[in-house]
């Protein structure tokens, strides 16, 4: 009997791999190929030198170095911000405060250019800080520097790394540390020889994504970077794509350089992760020790959390809310300049803005649900990246995260709007959903993969020994163990999809708006207050929804650690 | 072995089914993309034989103030019964979208905020001439195409926009912005993002030749900052972080001032550039009759009144705005649009190189 079961499994897996490859080819591979086709086939003539000429003829090295240096610095600062917090939330009593997780998602839900605008309005000459504290005039403008930009981007991205690290720390559990302690290892040694190696795989994946997100990010360089004269690859790419003369060829040549940098990162990470992945979730139950944090240590942790919350949520949202409630932006902070008119305009029934909110919610729900279904399939097909094909899927499913969103979207348009397609999806609702799914697939895949790779194979063997059929094992062992990953992926996709801008700008059918494009349009039109009000409303709604899920979730068994 | 093969096959079938459900299932309102599909076999053929007359729809890509575009669209729909689907964005975004849709164009009419862009569309053979447009003869000749490829139904003048709380005696000439009084206090829109800023720079150079660069170099030396598109350059002036926008579009300044923001605008005495906003029918249009009706409406008294209400200069010479400086009150540089059109790219590149 046993060989048959194994065979079934193998076939099951192989079909999965083929399915995944096919889906990835048509949703990501072909669109990107079309982009590269454009870069070597400019003006209807084959010219394979074109991308090389663009790269050499363009003062690229400086801009590329800027991008990489920014990525490295942001990785360093996000680590500084996220690691202590992850430890606190995993290993101390502070972990009981689950609301902190939801609050910390706020920076990540905030569109990066809105967050940057918040900081700019706060720190600039005559900004909110100077209106408040006049002595700040001497130093607040020093914020407009490279390190200010690193701080803004790190505050935007650190929750992402934090969630990965915290989950990894929880999975490590207490018994391994206890074992170390029984054998006489002091705390520092335990951290260095037990926790750190076990954390490396998740950390590697986390910083790779942070690095890639940083160098592919467009919002902050466009708002803050332009202001301090710090130019990166994405600003150059965007220039070729959004201003006359439009040159997809040049843009794609630059994008391919960016892509190569990301691929190198991916290779390093996957090599590291293969070396340092351990089976942590085994058959035995786990206990985790939680430190109670009394006295000075408790204060220290509390202050750390408070400062982090003020920097990542407090300051930007003070500015955003202040700007959204101002009668006249030129009149500054004062009580008689406060109005709720913008919110009333925004939320009046049947208005353009309400339709935009409805569109955003509907699209995000559809996209995140589809992404979770497909992404989980991919993650399972990738498995432990043992075969070459699986690694190919891994790489492909990560591509949308490494290619700047705008390039991916242009590829999708070229593909789904080409005359030879039997069905043109372009300019429909379905196209928007597809775009969101493609753009955010990496999240589900990474989250599910990260929970899947740490499940010990003995659990499945145990299931088989007791006569469980593959489907039963899937239902009773695999799915419950990966559900937290799926849920995290779903939530992540939903929250980012509600604020997705770059793709939406290009891909929404005419006459259709989402909350993000609405905000952007208001900024373009000079209705900054209305745009900020929309940001408050959408982020507020998403937070409430996540709090609801968190509440439901905390009652479930699999999360009790 | 055989079993495995059939399994694979059925898996593929299943996959295709799942794909079609998940991807196409949601596309309930897919008419926009598919409607023109059958008719669009060859774009030239479609242009020769208009497929629709009264009623039906029109796809409009429009740059510029959204309220104006909304008003024009609702006025047009009320008058003709034609439904308009509109994409609103900056000139750059519209051109990018058109480029992405090149193999399967969607738009019927585009309204841009930059004359050279429209000239480029014409040069590329993308526009459909409509010389018999109603009221076209009343348009400002300098801003529109004599063969009817594009019509500038509105325009904005570029001026020195300043914060009245911070500036009591505004500068009266472009050169004054390079004096120490305005050190680090001036923004200028990025000409790669703002068509009007590019119009100003190329316009100034077309009059002053290579010496024109001296002014821009002295700007840089005085700490003039290049800051995004028009609104992005204006925002810091509203909030008081900067004092002045050089080459700011005037209609934004007028409308903010009307709301009560501490803003005002002057036009330098040596003259400025006026940036026309051309509208064009695309050759690939599948609703040519509707597109022509739209151009007629744009040039009608009714629409020109809406233009004036939005603080823009009406494209027709016989209509005046009451809420702003009119064409005759604004000192103009004698610019050369052909030179500007030809040298736009290199000027923008050189400018960004200096100001980066």
Interface residues (C-beta under 8 A of the other chain):
Chain A: X11 X14 X15 X18 X19 X22 X23 X121 X124 X125 X126 X127 X222 X223 X226 X227 X229 X231 X239 X241 X242 X243 X244 X245 X246 X248 X327 X328 X329 X330 X331 X332 X366 X370 X373 X374 X410 X413 X414 X417 X418 X419 X423 X424 X425 X426 X427 X428 X429 X430 X431 X433 X434 X505 X506 X508 X509 X510 X511 X521 X523 X524 X525 X526 X528
Chain B: X4 X7 X8 X11 X12 X15 X19 X22 X23 X24 X25 X26 X27 X28 X29 X30 X32 X33 X34 X37 X59 X60 X61 X65 X66 X67 X84 X85 X86 X87 X88 X89 X90 X91 X92 X93 X95 X96 X97 X99 X100 X101 X103 X104 X106 X114 X116 X117 X120 X163 X165 X190 X192 X193 X195 X225 X226 X227 X228 X229 X231 X232 X234 X235 X236 X238 X239 X240 X241 X242 X252 X255 X256 X259 X260 X261 X262 X263 X344 X345 X348 X356
